[in-house]
Amino acid sequence: MVFNLRRFRTYRHLFYSMIGLLAISTVYVEIAELIANGPMAIAGTRTEQKVVALTFDHSWGNKFTPSILDTLKQNDVKVTFFIMGPWAKKFPEVAQRMVTDGHEIASHGYRHENYGDKPTEWVREDIQKAHELIKEVTGAEPTLLRPPNGHYSQNSLKVTDELGYKTIIWNVDSLDWKNPGRDVIVERVMKRLKPGAIILMHASDTPVQTAEALPILLDKIKAEGYKIVTVGELLQNYSEKGLLKH
């Protein structure tokens, strides 16, 4: 093979451009792989077993929580409560009852602000402050976290992971906080129910129809042959085909 220097000089800019594009493409692929293999926000699990995790976010108030806890106890159902640190401090007896009743305690942070908009140290401090309060009040050391409003970034996922937490979102949203009506809440969840789902509901004072909808919803979920578990149980025992990324 004869190297033609004159031809190379003519097309050298094209050659260098191709090399540059190849290098950039390689970097993009490496970054994409790092993101894909890094911490993830979990929306559910991949399973063929008829099992779902029921979750409640709790950030303020206590008007409906006792009723929700009573209904869960009457139906022998254990769920995951994502509670905020300051709420646990304000209502320690309720937070402690959650533990006594056998529910899973998880973190909903310290300040109800979007993690995806915050710098690393802000997120780190928020998670740590909530962790300390929740542990102080309940004795539990949560390892699951749902960022306020389900808002996160790759940065917040990394910080959460470094602190020993998994980020949990959902793939069935009851939209109970909009107060669309008891039957609408139930119907919305049932239409989206599927094996490995994580259901989002709220136990705060804003959703005024959740406590009324809950017993009906539990009956319907069970009637469809589903078992209700905590998020921890779902991840440990019902993720044989992997996790669902949010």
N, C-alpha and C positions, 0 to 999 in steps of 0.2 A: 504494500500500500504506500503510495507516494503522497506526502503531505504537501498540499498546495498553499504556501504562505500567502500568496497574493489573494487567493480566494478567502482564506481565513481572515485577512485584514478587512476584506469587504464585508464579511458577515459577522465580524467579531462582536458587534453590539448586540446582534440577535442572540449570539451564543451566550454572552454574559447575562442577557436578560432571562434566558431560559434557565441558566444556573441559579440566578437569583430567585426566580419563581419556584424552582424546585426546593431551594433552601427554606423559603417562606412556607411552602406547603408542608414541609417536614415539621417545622415548628408548630404550625396549626394542628397537625395530627397529634403531635406529642402533647400539646395543651389540651386538646379534646380528650385524649386518653386519660390525662391526669384528672380532668373534671369528672369523666365517666367513672373512674375508679376511686374517686374521693368520697367524702361523706355525702349521704343523700338524705332527702326528706322522704320519709316513708308514708305512703298513702294507704297501704293495705298489704295483703299477702296473696301469693298465687297458690291456691289450694282447690281441690275438688270436694273437700269436706264442707258440709253445710254448717259453717261457724262464722260468727261475726263478733267484732269487738264494739261495745257501746261505750262512748266517752262523753264526759261532761266538762266543759270549761267553766271555771268559777273565778270571778274577779271582784265581785262586790255584792253586798246585801246578804240577807239570810231569810227572806220572806218565804221562799218556796223550798229551800233545801231540806228541812225536816220532812216535808211531805214526800219529796223525791226519795229520800233515804228510807222512809217507811214503805213505800211501794216496792222498792228494790228488795227490801228484807222480806216482805210478804211473798214475793215471787222467787225468793232464793236466787237472786241474780247478783253477780259481782261485776262491777264496772271499773273503769279508770277515771279518776277525777284529776283533771289538770288544774291545780289551784295556784293562786298567786301568793307569794310570801306574806305581804301585808294583810291579805284577807285571812290567812291562817292565824296570824297574830291577833286579829280583831275578833275572830270567832273560834277560839281554840277548842271549845267543847264540841263544836260541829266537826271540825277537822279531825279531832280525836275519835269521834264516833265513826267517821268514814273508815278509819283503820280498824276499830273494834268490830265493825260490821263485815270486815274482810275485803274491803275494796282496795284497789291499787292506787297509791298516791303518786302523782306525777307533777311536774312543775309547769306553771304557766308564766313564769318570770316574776320580776319584782315591780317593774313599771309597765303599764299597758301601752307600749309604744313599739312601732315597727322595727324589728331587728334588721331588716334589710336596708334600712336607711342609716344605720348607726355604725360608727367605727368599731374596730376590734375590741379595744379596751372597755368601751361602753357596754357592749354585749357581754363580755367576760364578767364585768362587775355586776351586771343585772342578774345573770344566772347564779353567780356565787352568793349574792345577797339573798336571793330567793331560796336557794338551797339551805343556807344557814337557818333561816326562819322556819322553813318547813320541817327541817330536822329537829329544831328546838321544840316546836309545838307538837309534832306528831311522833317523833322518834324514828320516822321513816327517812331513808336516804334515796330520793328519787333518782332514776337513771333515764327517765323519758321526759322529754320537754316538747311542749307545743308553743311555739313563739306566738305572741299576741297577734291576733288577726290572721294567723297562719302565714305571716309575712317573714321572708328570710332571704338571704343572699348566699352565695358560695362562701363568702367570708364568715357569715354567722354560722353556717353549717360546720365550717372548720373549727371555729372556737367551741361550739357546742360539743363536737366530737372530742376535742382536746380535754374537755372537762368531764369526759366519761358519760356523756348523754347521747341518746339517739333523738333525732328530730322527728316528731310524729305529726303528720297532717291528717288528712281524711280523704275518702272518696265517696262518701254519702253524707251530704249536708242537709240537715233537717230544715235549715233556715228558720228555726223556731224563734230566733231573736227578732224576726220581722213581725211576729204575732199574726200569722196569716189565718189562724183558726185551728182549733184542735184537730179536726178531721183532715185538714190540709197538711198539717205536720205529719200525721200518721201515713197518709196516702203518699206523700213525697218520699218518705223513707222506704216504704214497702215497694214502690215502683223501681227503686234503685238498688234494692237488696241483692247481694250476690255473695258467694263464698269468699271469705277472706276480707270482707269489707270492714272499714273503720268508720263508724257512724258518729257524726258530730252533733251534740246537743249542748244546752247551756243550763246551769243551775243558778245563775245570778238572778237579780230581781227584774231585769229588763224583759226577758221572755216570760210573759204572764200565763201562757197556755201550756208550757212544757209539762208541768206537774199533772195537769189534767189529761194530757195526751199520753203520758208514759204508760199507765196500766193497759190502755188499749193497744198501744204499740207492742208492748211485751207479749201480750196474748197473741197478736197477729204474727209476730216473728216466730214464736214457738209453734203456732199452728202450721207454719210453712216448713216445719221440721228443722229449724235452725237452733243451734246452741249459742248462747251468749257468753262471751268470755272477756277477760281483761286484755289490754293490748299486749302486756307481757306474755300472757299465755298464747295469744295469737302468734306472736313472733317466735316463741320457743317451740310450740307444738304443732302449728298449722301453717308452716311456710315451706313445705316440702318441695315446692316448685319455684321458690324464690320470693323476693319482695317486690312490691309495686312502687315504683318511683313516682313521686308527685310531679 
